[in-house]
Amino acid sequence: MGDEEEKGMRSDRWGYPVRTGSAECVAAIGSYYDEVLSYGRRRSVILRARSLDPACVLANALAAHFLARADPAGASSFLAAAAASLENGSGYEKAVFRAVSCLVGEGRDEAAAIQRHFELLKEYPKDLVSLNRAQVICFYSGRPDLSLSLVEQALPKNQDEGYIYGMLAFPLLELGKMAEAERAARKGYEINRLDVWSQHNLCHVFQYECRFKEAVDFMESCSSTWNSCSSFMYTHNWWHVAVCYLEGDSPLHKVLEVYDHYIWKELERPDADAGEVYTNALGLLLRLSVRDHMDFIEDRLLILANIFQNESTWHMEWLSDILALWALASKNDSRKADDLLKSMKLRIYLMDKKKQHSLERATKLADGIYEYGRGNYQKAFAMLGSDFDAIDYKVIGASDEQLDVFNEVWYDVLLKSGQASKAIEVIGKVVKKREGAPFLWRLLEKAYSMEGMAEAQVAAKKAKELEGTYFK
């Protein structure tokens, strides 16, 4: 036994010191690292690490963060246990504790947490789990710029580590740097073909660039590696497949097969996270609704609307709440939709002024989607405003692709409220970036037709050329 182990100090996967007399505790922490980086569904292994050494600062801090949302009281208890042993912890453990302590309990402070993660990763750049945690905070704060800065800070010490490149790819694509994002995602995938985050980010690039068949073929070839993924990652990757089928004008039954067999079916697993399933399910159904497929999804949407009548399903995420508003309003459950909208606004009202200001956009989007679901298109137009662009709403915790459905709603609102000239202006700009999307050309055709313009024939011809070319 080495001197460090005799002193009760062991090294974790990154080579950083952890004060514990239990080799099994460190091994369980290592398993937790693997689960986080692979988006696995057994992250609860960190609770075993804590049980193996109840005095270990790192095990307690990580367990506290793991429980923060589902069991706030348990999380606070673990954080208190970490604090009680902090004097004996290593410098690394103290840095993780400081970063995590901003994310547990009523004193949660995302801005302070990001700053402490910058400090932690400057001194301990190999800690990719802390990098992952920091990037998640940035995502829900709508700050891909900070997310990119964090990963760039850690990259020099992780050149041969596969996971780092998936982490690099995501903020790049969120900042519109698609070529750089593709290079990073491909490198991550080449180093580790089981890296589902690199797979996912490569799909994002293909999807944005209208390489729909390439996206579907690639993702379906990777899909056998997703079975051990969390409900979020499993259903979200399949959501991407379904959206690519839909955008590529695949037969509708292909989209519904993905919904039924790979998204909704996840709920049959005993350890499923229902909230993550609902978010991906609703996001797909809204896209289908915008495309006038309500007749084919009515029963599926009714099931979800009934689920969201239960207030225990509210406030898991802002994106989920906004999608649920649409589901409730569109199924003529205006009372419950109104209750949800009021509850969302009350949550924001009870926050500090800084958070209230950052979430003003969430309220604006919620109001617009509520009216859209009720079929009040003029009111929806007034709520969203004439300069609406969903890309400005990252603060609700959604990727560009998840937000894009709200742009599709916006185009629908413009057409149904008689704003054809505005629709031509807005959709025309988007088509220049995504010329390979047949649905956009069909919308443009409709807008031109409403204005009696000959360009409608050109748009119709372009749409027809694209339709059926991706999936025959």
N, C-alpha and C positions, 0 to 999 in steps of 0.2 A: 504494500500500500504506500502511495506517495505521500510527501509531506502535506500537500494540500488536502488530500482525502483524510489524513489523520486529524487535520484541523476542522473537518466537517465541510470542506469546500470541494465541490465537484464542478466539472465543466458541462455546459449544455451543448446542444448541437452546433451552436455558433462558436463554441470555444470560450464562452463567457462564464465567469464564476458564479456558482449558485451555492449558498450555504444550506447544506442538508447532509444528514448522515445516511440517507436512503438512496441507494443506486436506483431502486425501483421508482422512486419519486421522480428522479431526473429522466428516467426512461419514459415515464408517463407524460412528462412535460414535452419530451421529444415527439411522442405520438400525437400530442395536441398540436404541435407545430405542423406535423405532416397533414393533419386533418384541416387546419386553417388554410394552408397553402394549396391543398388539392380540392378545396371547397367540399370537404367530406361531411358526412352526416353523423360522425361520432366525436364531435368536439367535446362532448360531455366527459371524455377521458380526463380532462383537466380536473374534474372533481375527484377522480381517483388519485391523482397526483397529490392533491391537497389532503386527502384522507391518509395517505402514506406518510406524510410529514406535516401535521397541522401547524407547525411553526415555520415552515418554509415561506419566506417572503414572496418569492416569485410564484410559487404554486397558488398562494392565497390571492395575490394581485390578479393573476390571469383568471382564476376561478371567479373572482368578483366581477371582472369585465364580462365573462361568459354569462353570468346570471343577471347582469344589470337590467335588462329589459324584462325578462320573464319573472324574476324574483328579486325585486329591489331590496327587500329586507335581508335576504340571504346574501346578496352582493355586499351590502353594507357590513354585515357580520364578518365576511371574509376579508374585506378591506381593513376592518378594525384589527383583525388577527394579524394581517400583514404589518400594520402600523405598530402593533405591540412587539413585533420581532425585528423592526426596522433597524434598530441599532446594531444588530448582529449580521444584517444582510450585507452583501457585496455592493460595490459602487454601481454595478450593472442593475442589480435588483432594486436598488433605491431609485435609479433613473426610471425603470419600468413602473415602479410604484407611483412616482410623481406624475407620470404621464397618464396612468390608468385612473388615478384618484380624481382627475377632472371629469371622468365619464361615469361616475357612480354616484347615485343619490340625487337629492334635490339641487345640489350645488353644481350640477353638470354644466360645464363651460367649454364649448367646442373650440372657441378661439384660443383659450389657454391650453387646451389639450393639443392642438396643432403645434403651438409654439414649443411645448414640452417635448413633443415627438421630434421636432427639428433638433432640439438640444440632445435628446437621447441618441438619435441616429448619427449625429455628428461624432459622438464619442464611441458609439457601438453600431457601426454601419452594416454589420452582417446580420443584424436582427430583422429578418424579413417579415416576421410575424408582426412586429411593431410597425414596420413600414406598411403592411397590409391594413392594420388597424387605423393608422393615420390616413391612408388613402380613402378608407370608408368614411371617415369623418369629413374629409374634403368633398367627397361625393355628395353627402347629404347636406353639405353647406353650399353646394353649387360652385366649388372652387377647383376646377381642373388645373388651373395655373399653379396653385400651391401643391397639388398632388404631383405634378410634373417636377417641381423644384425638389420635393422630398425624394423622389426616386433618383433624380440626377445626382443628388447629394450622396446617395448610397451606392450608386452604380460602380464607381471606380474600384471598390473593394469586393465587388460581386460579379466580375466580368465573366466567369465561367458558370455562374449559377443560373439555371434555366428560368426559374420563377421570376427573376428580376425583369426579364424582357417582356413578359406579359403585363407586369406592373407598369413598365415604361409605355407599352403600347396603348393602354386605355386612356390616360390623360392626353396623349398625342392625338388620338382620334377624336376625343371630346373637344380638342382645340382646333379641329379641322385639318390636322397635319397627316393626311391619309397615307401618303407614300412612306413617311417615316414610321407611322404606326404599323403598316404592313411589314416593313423590314424588321421591326422589333418583334412583332408577333410571330413571324416566320422563324426568327432566330430562337425564340423561346420554344417553339414547337419542335425545331430541329434538335435542340438540346434534350428536350423531354417531351415525347409525343403524348404523354399522359397529362400534360399541363392543360387542364380544361380552360383556364383563363386565357392562355395564348390562343387556344382553339376558338374560344368565344370572340376574342378581339379580332381575329382574322376574319371571322364571319361578319362582324360589324363593317369591316372595310369592304368586303365583297358586296354586302347588302347596299351600302351607301353608293357604291359605284355601279349598281344595277347588274352585278354579275350573279344573278339569282341562282342559276343552275349550278354554277361553280360553288356557291355558298351551300346549297342543299347537298350536293354530292360530297363536299368536304365534311360537312357536319354529320351527315348520316354515316359516313365512313368512320367517324370518331365516336359515334353514339354508344357503342358497346363499352366505352370507357367511362360513361356517365352514371352507371348503376349505383356506384357507391357515393355519388354526389349528394349534397344537401338538396332539400326540396326546391330551394331557390335556384341553384345552379342547374339541376336536372330539368325542371319545367321551363326555366328561362332559355336554356339552349334549345329546347324543343319549340319554344315560342318563336325564337329566331327562325327556325326551319319553317314553321307555319307561315310567318310573315313573308319569308322569301317565296314560298309557294304562291301566296296571295298576290304579292307585288309582281311576280312573274306570270300572273294570269294562268296559274295551274287550274285544272278542274277543281271545283269547290270541294268535292268529296275528299281530296287529298288534305286540304286544310282542316276539315272537320275530323278526319281520321287522326291527325296529330293531336287535335284538341281532346278527343275522346280517349285515345289510347295512351297518350304520353303526358298530357297535362292533367286532365281531370282524374285519370286513373291513379295518379300519384297519391290521391287521398286514401286509397285502399291500404297503403303501407302504414303499419302501426306507429312509425316514428315520423310521419309526415308533418311538415309545418304548413297547416292549412292556409294561413295568411299569405304565404308566398305563392301558393297554388292559385288562390283567388285573384291576386294581382296580375299574374300572367294570363289567367283565363279571361278576366275582364278586359285587359288590354287588347287581346285578340278579338273578342266579341265586338268591341267598339269599332275596330277596323272593319269588321264584316258588316256592321250596321251602316257605317258611312258609305259602304259600297252597295247599299240597298239589298242586303241579304238577310234582312230581319226575319223573313218567313222561315228561313232555314235554321235560325238560332233562337227562335222565340222560347222554346222549352228550356234550353240551356240557360238563357238569360233569366228566365223566371226563377229557376233554382237559385241562382246567385242573388237575385233581388230578395228572395225570401230569407236567405242566409244573412244578408245585411240588415234585415229588420231587427236582428238581435244586436243590441248595442255593444255587446262584448266584442264584436268584430270590428268596431270602429277604432280609429286612431292608432292603428299599427304603423302606418306610414301615410304621409300626405298623398302620395300617388294613389294608394289603395282607397283612401277616403274620396278622392275626386272621381275615380272610376266608379266607386259605389254610388256616389251621388247620381251619376248618369244612369246606372242600372235601376235605382229606385225611382227616379223621376220618369224614366222612359216606360216603366211598367205601371204608371199611373198611381204610384204610392207617394203622392205629393206630401202627405203629412210626415211620413218617416224621412223622406228626402229633406224636407224643411227642418226637421229636428236635427239631422246630421249636419246640415249646413250651419245651423245656429251653434251646435256644439263645437264645430271646427273654429268658428269665429270666437267663441268664448275661450277656447284653448289659447288662441293667439292673444286675446285681450289680457289674459292672466300672465303673459310672459313679460319680461323686461322690455323697455323701449327699443333696445337694439334689435332683439329678436323679432319684435312686432314689425319693425321697419323692414327687416329682411324677408318677412313672410307676407308682406302686402300683396305681392304678386300671386301667392297661393290663394288668397281670398278672391282676387280678381278672376283667376281661372276657375275657381270653384263656382262663383256666381254665374259665369258664362256657361259652364258645363251643365249646371242645374237648369238654366233656362233652355239650353239646347235639348236636354233630355225631355223636357216638357213640351217641346215643339214650338217654343216662343222664339223664333229666329230673329225677329227685330230686337227683342230684349237681349238676346245672346250677343248680337252685333254691338249693341250699346255697352254691354258689360265688358266685352273683350277689347273694344276700341279699334279704331281704323288702322292702327299700326301694329296689330298683334303679330307676334312671332314666338312660337313655342320654345325656341332655342333659348329665350330669355328667362325661362322658368325652371332652370336646373335646381333651384332651391327646394323644389318639392321632392328631390331625391329620385331623379329619373335620368336615364341616359338619353342621348340625342334620338336614338331609335324609339325609345319608349315615349318621348315627348312628341315625336313626329305625328302620332295619331291625333294630337290636338291641333296640329296644323291642318290635317285632313278635315277635322271638324270645322275649323275656321273656313276652309274653302267651301264646305257644304253650307255653312251659315251665310257666306257671301252670296252664293247662288240662290239659296232659298229665301233670302231677304231682298232679292232684286238688285244686288250690288255687282252686276255682271262686269262692268268696266273695271272695278276694283279687283275682281277675281282674275280678269285677264292680266292685269298688271302684276299681281302677286304670283299667280301660278306660272306666268310667263318667265319670271325670274328663276323660279325653282326648276322649271323644265330645262333651262340652260345648263344647270348643274347636274341634272339627272335625266338626261334625254332618253334613257332606256326604260323608263317607267311608264307602261301603257296607261295606267289609271290616271296619271297626271295629264296625259294627252286627251283622254276622254273628258276630263273636267274642263280642259281648255276648249275642246270642241263644244261642250254645252254652253260655256260662257260666250264664245263667239256667236253661237246660234241665237242666244238670247238677245244679242246686239244686232242680229241680222247681217253679220259680217261674213264675207266669202272665205276668210281664213279658217272657218269651221271645217271646210272640206279638207284643207291641208292637215289640220289636227286629226281629223277622222282617219285619213289615209295613214298617217304616222302611227296612230294607235293600232290600226288593223295590221300594219306591217310587224309590229312588235308582239301582238297577241298571238299566242300559240308557238312563238319561236323558242321560248325558254324550255317549256315542258310540253312535249308532243305526245 
